[in-house]
């Protein structure tokens, strides 16, 4: 289940990173905390948009590898106990 959710978020991030970032911020932050003004907010100047995509893709890969490792490890540990 976690692996499928991670894959869906990862594919969506690859296709439309802006939608993923907007959805994340709408779920976890109030409107006034995440809407940035490029004329006065330094974080808009400091970080390029692709950096956020790179971070999300990297985290997705890490979560996917951990999920696959957990599933594989659980299978190997329980395989001989039946």
C-alpha positions in Angstrom: 0.0 0.0 0.0 2.8 2.4 1.0 4.7 1.5 -2.1 1.7 2.1 -4.4 1.1 5.5 -2.7 4.7 6.4 -3.1 4.7 5.4 -6.8 1.6 7.5 -7.4 3.0 10.6 -5.8 6.3 10.1 -7.6 4.7 9.8 -11.0 2.5 12.8 -10.3 5.7 14.7 -9.2 7.4 13.8 -12.5 4.5 15.0 -14.6 3.4 18.1 -12.7 5.6 19.1 -9.7 3.7 22.4 -9.2 0.5 20.4 -8.4 2.3 18.2 -5.9 3.9 21.2 -4.1 0.6 23.1 -4.1 -1.3 20.1 -2.8 1.2 19.5 0.0 1.1 23.1 1.1 -2.7 23.3 1.0 -2.9 20.2 3.2 -0.3 21.2 5.9 -0.1 25.0 5.9 -2.5 27.9 6.2 -2.8 30.1 3.1 -0.8 32.9 4.4 2.2 30.8 5.4 3.2 29.4 2.0 2.1 31.8 -0.7 5.3 33.7 -1.6 5.8 37.0 -3.2 8.8 37.0 -5.6 9.3 40.7 -5.1 10.1 40.4 -1.4 10.5 36.7 -0.3 14.2 35.6 -0.3 13.4 31.9 -0.5 12.0 32.5 -4.0 15.3 34.1 -5.0 17.6 31.5 -3.3 16.1 28.3 -4.5 15.3 27.4 -8.1 12.1 25.5 -8.9 13.9 22.4 -10.1 15.5 22.0 -6.6 12.1 21.2 -5.1 11.5 18.6 -7.9 14.9 17.1 -7.2 14.2 16.9 -3.4 10.8 15.3 -3.9 12.1 12.7 -6.4 15.1 11.9 -4.1 12.8 11.4 -1.1 10.4 9.3 -3.3 13.3 7.0 -4.3 14.5 6.7 -0.7 11.0 5.9 0.6 10.5 3.4 -2.3 13.8 1.6 -1.6 13.0 1.4 2.2 9.5 0.1 1.4 10.9 -2.6 -1.0 13.6 -3.5 1.5 11.1 -3.8 4.3 8.7 -5.9 2.3 11.6 -8.1 1.0 13.1 -8.5 4.5 9.8 -9.4 6.0 9.2 -12.0 3.3 12.6 -13.5 3.8 12.3 -13.6 7.6 8.8 -15.1 7.6 9.3 -17.5 4.6 10.9 -20.3 6.7 8.4 -20.1 9.6 5.4 -21.5 7.8 
